[in-house]
Amino acid sequence: MVLQMLFQADMGKQTPEEVRKTFWAERKDVDDSTRGFADDLFRIATDGSQNNPVEIDGMIQKHAANWRLERMAAVDRNLLRAAVAEMLGFPQTPRPVVINESLEIARKFSSPESVNFINGVLDSIAKDLA
């Protein structure tokens, strides 16, 4: 859900408030726990609470050798943002778990080459955060 929200904000050039309003209006059957977790990650990745998107994007850019964010596939860029937001906002979640979940999502929605790219970038960021 976070990937979808970030993708909507990124590609639709919508504010976080607009995304939250339209995204959740169409998903009334989502349980409160899932919605709360998704909202927290989306907020960390977009609103800047403790860690802002500039910092997250900067971390991704630093660890994505020779790749600019705007040249990355939108799914990959936003999947990386979601994963980094989780690493920063939920440090109790083991980083390998965050990476593995991200790779599972990438296998469904991205290309095989992207899975390796995402793995490399997230592994590098995780090591830097350790």
N, C-alpha and C positions, 0 to 999 in steps of 0.2 A: 504494500500500500504506500509506503514511503517513496519507493521508486516511482510509482504512478503520480504521486503528488509533486515530487520534484520535477518529473518530466513535464507535467502540466504547467508548472510555474516557468520552467525553462523555455519550452517550445511555445507556450501560449503567451509568454511575456506578461503573466499575471502576478499580482502581489500575493504574498502568503495568505492574506485575509480572503482574497477572492478565491484562491484555491481551496482553502478550508471550507468555505461556504458551499461551493459547488460540488466539491468532492464528497463531502459527507452527506449532502442532500440526497445523493443517489445511492448511498450505502447505509441505510437505516438498520440493516440486519447485523451489523458488525458489533460484537460484544464490547463492553466498556473497556476491558483490559487491553484488548487489541487496539482499539481506537486511541486510548490514552498513550500507549507506547508509540504508535505511529505519529501521533501529534507531537510528542516529545522529540522524537528524532527529526521530524520536519522542522520544528521550531529551532532546534540546535543548528540544523543545516541552513536555515534561511533567515531567521530573525536576529541572530547574533547574540542571544542570551550571554553565555559565558564565552562561547567560541563562535565567531561569525563566519559567514560564507567566504569572506576574503581570506581569512586564515585557513579555512578548509581548502578552498581552491588553491591557495598558495602552497599548502602541504602537498596536494596532489600534483601541482605543477612541478614542484621541487623533485618529486620522486618519479615522475613520468618523463624520463630522459628523452629529449628531442621531440616531445609532444606538447603542443599548446592545447589548452582546454577546448577552445573553439574548434579545433580540428578533430577532436575525439567524437566518436559516435555519441549521440545524445543519451542513449541508454547507458553506455559505459561511463560517461561523465557523471551522470546522476546516480548510478550505482556506487561509484567511488565516493561521491558526496555522502550518500546514506551510510556507507560503511565507516567512513572517517567520523561522521557525526556520532555513530554508535560507539566507536572506540573512545572518543573524547567525552561523550555524555554519560556513558555507562561503563566506566572502567572495570567494574566487577565482572563484566562479561569477558571471558577469555578471548583474547584477540584471534587465536586460531579458529574459534567458533564463529566470530564475526566474518572472518575471511572465508571459511567454508560455506556459510550461508550465502554470502555474496557470490561465490563461484557457482553455487546451485542455481541461483537466480540468473546469473550470466549464461549458464548452459541452456536455460529455457528461452531467454530473450535476446541473446547476442550471438556473435559468431564464435567458432572454436578458437580463432586467433585472439579474440577479445578476452576469452577466459584466461589464457596465459598472461596477457597484458595486465588484466585486473589483478591476478594473483601476484605478479611481480611488484606492481605498484603498492598494493595493500601490505604485502610482506615487508617491503622496504619502509613503509610508514610505521608499521607495527614495531619494527626494530628500532626506529628512530624515537618512538614514544617510550620505549622500555627504559 
